[in-house]
Amino acid sequence: MVIGNAKWVHALIATLAVVMVAFAPARSQTLLRDAEIETWLRDYSEPLFEAAGLNADAVQTYLVGDPSLNAFVTAGLRVFVHTGLITAADNPNQIEGVLAHETGHLAGGHQQRGAEARAVAGRSAMLSLVLGAAVIAAGGAPEAGIGIMGLGQNIGLTEYLAYNRGQEAAADQAAVGYLETVGSSGQGLVEFFNKLSNRQLITSRRIDPYLLTHPLAIKRMAALRDRVAEQDNFDVQDSEEEMFRLRMIQAKINGFMQDPQSTMRQYPLRDQSPPARYARAVAYYRASQLPQATREIERLIESDPDNPYFWELKGQMLFEHGRIAEAVEPHRQSVAFGPQYALLKINLGRALVALEDEAKMTEAVEVLRAALRQEPDNSFASSELARADSYQGDEGLAHLAQAQAFYAGRNLPEAHRFATRARDALTPGTPEHLQALDIIVASEDIARRARQRGGRR
C-alpha cells in the first residue's frame, strides 16, 4: 500500500506541474532586432497607443522570431508580435487590427487583472489537489482522489477561461474605436479573425471552445462584423506604398527565417520585383553565396540609393563573411541615411572596432556613444564601447562601459565588480565616476531587495 500511495503521490506532483503550466504566462522563443521592422511596427502602433490614452513612449514593442500567427502583451506595457503574424498578413490593415486589439488589452489593464484571475483559478485547482491527495493518503480509492483533483482543476480552468474570453471581447470592441480614431478601417481585424478561424477549422474541429484561451475566432468575427461596417472609415484601403512596404518586410523576414532553398522557391529568379530581390539577397547571404547576394543588394541600392536598410544589409553581409574593411563604408552610408536609428550606429561601431585600427577607434567611440544616448540599455553597444575604450588605453572608461553592459543584461554581480573597478580608476566627481557609483548602489539595492523577497517566501 505504501508503494502504491507513493506512485499516486508522483502522479499528484505531475498533475500539479500540468496545472502550473496551464496558468503560466506565454514566453517568447527568440527576440529579434531590426531597425526597419521595428520602425514599421511603431508607425502603426504609436497612433493606436495615443488613441487609447497611453503614453506611446512608455510602450515597448518586440519582434518575436516565431512562425505562429500570434501577438500578445505582458505586464509593463510590452507588446510582442510574432514574425509569423506579419508574413501571413494579406495587407497592413490586418496587422494594424491586431495591434489595435493588443492595445485594448494594455489600455484595459488586462494583464494585471488576468494575474488576479489566474490566482483565483489557481487556488481552486490547488484546493482540489490537496483534497484529492488527502483522500488517497487516507486510504480512499485512488480514482476518487484523482477525480476530485480533476474536478477542481476543471472548475479553476473554466473560471479563468471565462474571464479571459470577456477580456478578449472587450479588447475587440476597444480596437474598433481606436482604428476609427486614427482613420483606419476595422476590416483588417475582421479579416484576421476570418484567417484565424479557417486555420482553426482545419486543425481544431474537435476542440471544446470553452477550453480555448481565446474565444473561437469565427464567433468573435461575427460579433465584430456589424459594428465595423457602421464605422465611417470602413471603406478606407491601404495605399500602394503601404502594401509595397509590407511586401518588402515580409520578404526580409522570409529570407532570414526560412531556409534559403524555401526562399528561392518562393521568390524565383524570374521574379525581378524589389521584394523578390530583397528575399533572395538575404537567402544567398545566408547560404554563403556572397557574389549572388551582393548582386541582388546592389541592384536594390541602384533603385533606391537613399534606403538605409539596403546599405545596412550590404554591410552586414560583408562583415559576417570576414570582409570587415569593406563593410565599414556601407554601414557609414546606412547611418548617413538613417541617423535616427541606434541599431545602424551600433553596426557601424562594431565594424570599426573589429578593424583594431587606432585611427578608427576614436570614430568607433563617438558612434557607439551616440547610439547609447538613443538606447542606454543596449548591452551589446556597451560591450563594444568597452572594447574600443580598452584599445585606446582608457581602462576606467572601459570598466564603466562593461559595467553598464552587465547591468543592462541584469548580471548584477559582474556589473558591481566592473563598476567598482571603474570607480577606483576614474577621477572622483566626474560624470563617469558618478555613473560608476550609481551602478554600484543600484546593483546592491536590487540584490538586497531580492534577498528580502526570498526570505519572506
VENCOR-V658389 format. One record per backbone hydrogen bond with DSSP energy under -1.0 kcal/mol. NH is the residue of the N-H (numbers start at 1). CO is the residue of the C=O. E is the energy in kcal/mol with one decimal. If there is no record, write none. Layout:
NH & CO & E
NH & CO & E
//
This chain:
5 & 1 & -2.9
6 & 2 & -2.2
7 & 3 & -1.8
8 & 4 & -1.8
9 & 5 & -2.4
10 & 6 & -2.0
11 & 7 & -2.0
12 & 8 & -2.5
13 & 9 & -2.4
14 & 10 & -2.3
15 & 11 & -2.6
16 & 12 & -2.5
17 & 13 & -2.1
18 & 14 & -1.8
19 & 15 & -2.1
20 & 16 & -2.5
21 & 17 & -2.1
22 & 18 & -2.3
23 & 19 & -1.6
24 & 21 & -1.1
32 & 63 & -2.9
38 & 34 & -2.7
39 & 35 & -2.2
40 & 36 & -2.0
41 & 37 & -2.5
42 & 38 & -2.3
43 & 39 & -2.3
44 & 40 & -1.1
45 & 41 & -2.7
46 & 42 & -2.4
49 & 45 & -2.5
50 & 46 & -2.4
51 & 47 & -2.1
52 & 48 & -1.6
53 & 50 & -1.5
54 & 49 & -2.8
58 & 55 & -1.6
60 & 77 & -2.6
62 & 79 & -3.3
64 & 81 & -2.9
65 & 30 & -3.3
66 & 64 & -1.8
70 & 68 & -1.3
72 & 80 & -2.1
74 & 78 & -2.0
78 & 74 & -1.5
79 & 60 & -3.0
80 & 72 & -3.2
81 & 62 & -2.6
82 & 70 & -2.2
83 & 64 & -2.5
84 & 66 & -2.6
86 & 82 & -1.2
87 & 83 & -2.4
88 & 84 & -1.4
94 & 91 & -1.2
96 & 92 & -2.6
97 & 93 & -2.2
98 & 94 & -1.8
99 & 95 & -2.6
100 & 96 & -2.3
101 & 97 & -2.1
102 & 98 & -2.5
103 & 99 & -2.2
104 & 100 & -1.7
105 & 101 & -1.3
106 & 102 & -2.0
107 & 103 & -3.0
108 & 104 & -1.8
109 & 106 & -1.4
110 & 105 & -2.2
113 & 109 & -2.0
114 & 110 & -2.7
115 & 111 & -1.7
116 & 112 & -1.3
117 & 113 & -2.3
118 & 114 & -2.6
119 & 115 & -1.9
120 & 116 & -2.3
121 & 117 & -2.7
122 & 118 & -2.6
123 & 119 & -1.9
124 & 120 & -1.6
125 & 121 & -2.2
126 & 122 & -2.8
127 & 123 & -2.5
128 & 124 & -1.8
129 & 125 & -1.8
130 & 126 & -2.2
131 & 127 & -2.6
132 & 128 & -2.6
133 & 129 & -2.3
134 & 130 & -2.1
135 & 131 & -2.2
136 & 132 & -2.1
137 & 133 & -2.9
138 & 134 & -1.9
139 & 136 & -1.6
140 & 135 & -2.5
145 & 141 & -1.9
146 & 142 & -2.7
147 & 143 & -2.0
148 & 144 & -2.1
149 & 145 & -2.2
150 & 146 & -2.8
151 & 147 & -2.5
152 & 148 & -2.3
153 & 149 & -2.3
154 & 150 & -2.5
155 & 151 & -2.3
156 & 152 & -2.6
157 & 153 & -2.9
158 & 154 & -2.6
159 & 155 & -2.5
160 & 156 & -2.2
161 & 157 & -2.8
162 & 158 & -2.4
163 & 159 & -1.9
164 & 160 & -2.5
165 & 161 & -2.6
166 & 162 & -1.5
167 & 163 & -1.7
168 & 164 & -2.3
169 & 165 & -2.2
170 & 166 & -2.1
171 & 167 & -2.5
172 & 168 & -2.1
173 & 169 & -2.1
174 & 170 & -2.3
175 & 171 & -2.2
176 & 172 & -1.5
177 & 173 & -1.3
178 & 174 & -2.1
179 & 175 & -2.6
180 & 176 & -2.0
181 & 177 & -2.0
182 & 178 & -2.0
183 & 180 & -1.0
184 & 179 & -3.1
190 & 186 & -1.6
191 & 187 & -3.1
192 & 188 & -2.3
193 & 189 & -1.9
194 & 190 & -2.1
195 & 191 & -2.3
196 & 192 & -2.6
197 & 193 & -2.9
198 & 194 & -2.0
199 & 195 & -1.5
200 & 196 & -2.1
201 & 197 & -2.4
202 & 198 & -1.3
203 & 199 & -2.5
204 & 200 & -3.0
207 & 204 & -1.4
211 & 208 & -2.2
212 & 209 & -1.1
220 & 216 & -1.9
221 & 217 & -2.7
222 & 218 & -1.7
223 & 219 & -1.9
224 & 220 & -1.5
225 & 221 & -2.0
228 & 224 & -2.7
229 & 225 & -2.1
231 & 228 & -1.5
234 & 231 & -1.4
236 & 233 & -1.6
243 & 239 & -2.3
244 & 240 & -2.6
245 & 241 & -2.2
246 & 242 & -1.9
247 & 243 & -2.3
248 & 244 & -2.2
249 & 245 & -2.0
250 & 246 & -2.9
251 & 247 & -2.3
252 & 248 & -2.1
253 & 249 & -2.5
254 & 250 & -2.8
255 & 251 & -2.3
256 & 252 & -1.8
257 & 253 & -3.2
258 & 254 & -2.2
263 & 259 & -1.9
264 & 260 & -2.4
265 & 261 & -1.8
266 & 262 & -2.2
267 & 263 & -2.5
271 & 268 & -2.0
277 & 273 & -2.3
278 & 274 & -2.5
279 & 275 & -2.5
280 & 276 & -2.5
281 & 277 & -2.6
282 & 278 & -1.8
283 & 279 & -2.5
284 & 280 & -3.2
285 & 281 & -2.0
286 & 282 & -2.5
287 & 283 & -1.6
288 & 285 & -1.4
289 & 284 & -3.1
293 & 289 & -2.3
294 & 290 & -3.1
295 & 291 & -2.1
296 & 292 & -2.0
297 & 293 & -2.4
298 & 294 & -2.4
299 & 295 & -1.6
300 & 296 & -1.7
301 & 297 & -2.3
302 & 298 & -2.2
303 & 299 & -1.6
304 & 300 & -1.7
307 & 304 & -1.7
311 & 307 & -1.3
312 & 308 & -2.2
313 & 309 & -2.2
314 & 310 & -2.1
315 & 311 & -2.5
316 & 312 & -2.6
317 & 313 & -2.6
318 & 314 & -2.2
319 & 315 & -2.7
320 & 316 & -2.5
322 & 319 & -1.9
323 & 318 & -2.6
324 & 322 & -1.2
327 & 323 & -1.1
328 & 324 & -1.0
331 & 327 & -1.8
332 & 328 & -2.3
333 & 329 & -2.4
334 & 330 & -2.1
335 & 331 & -1.9
336 & 332 & -2.3
337 & 333 & -2.2
338 & 334 & -1.1
341 & 338 & -1.8
345 & 341 & -1.3
346 & 342 & -2.3
347 & 343 & -2.0
348 & 344 & -1.9
349 & 345 & -2.9
350 & 346 & -2.6
351 & 347 & -2.0
352 & 348 & -2.4
353 & 349 & -2.5
354 & 350 & -2.3
356 & 353 & -1.6
360 & 357 & -1.5
361 & 357 & -1.3
364 & 360 & -2.3
365 & 361 & -2.7
366 & 362 & -2.1
367 & 363 & -2.7
368 & 364 & -2.7
369 & 365 & -2.4
370 & 366 & -1.9
371 & 367 & -2.0
372 & 368 & -2.2
373 & 369 & -1.4
375 & 371 & -2.5
378 & 375 & -1.8
379 & 377 & -1.1
382 & 378 & -1.8
383 & 379 & -2.2
384 & 380 & -2.4
385 & 381 & -2.2
386 & 382 & -2.1
387 & 383 & -1.8
388 & 384 & -2.1
389 & 385 & -2.9
390 & 386 & -2.4
391 & 387 & -2.2
392 & 388 & -1.6
393 & 390 & -1.4
394 & 389 & -2.6
395 & 393 & -1.4
398 & 394 & -2.5
399 & 395 & -2.8
400 & 396 & -2.0
401 & 397 & -2.7
402 & 398 & -2.2
403 & 399 & -2.3
404 & 400 & -2.4
405 & 401 & -2.0
406 & 402 & -2.4
407 & 403 & -2.5
408 & 404 & -2.4
409 & 405 & -1.6
410 & 407 & -1.5
411 & 406 & -2.9
412 & 410 & -1.2
415 & 411 & -2.2
416 & 412 & -2.7
417 & 413 & -2.1
418 & 414 & -2.6
419 & 415 & -2.3
420 & 416 & -2.0
421 & 417 & -1.7
422 & 418 & -2.4
423 & 419 & -2.7
424 & 420 & -1.9
425 & 421 & -1.3
426 & 422 & -2.3
430 & 427 & -1.8
434 & 430 & -2.3
435 & 431 & -2.0
436 & 432 & -2.0
437 & 433 & -2.1
438 & 434 & -2.3
439 & 435 & -2.1
440 & 436 & -2.1
441 & 437 & -2.6
442 & 438 & -2.8
443 & 439 & -2.6
444 & 440 & -2.0
445 & 441 & -2.4
446 & 442 & -2.5
447 & 443 & -2.2
448 & 444 & -2.3
449 & 445 & -2.4
450 & 446 & -2.1
451 & 447 & -2.1
452 & 448 & -2.1
453 & 449 & -2.3
454 & 450 & -2.2
455 & 451 & -2.1
456 & 452 & -1.3
//
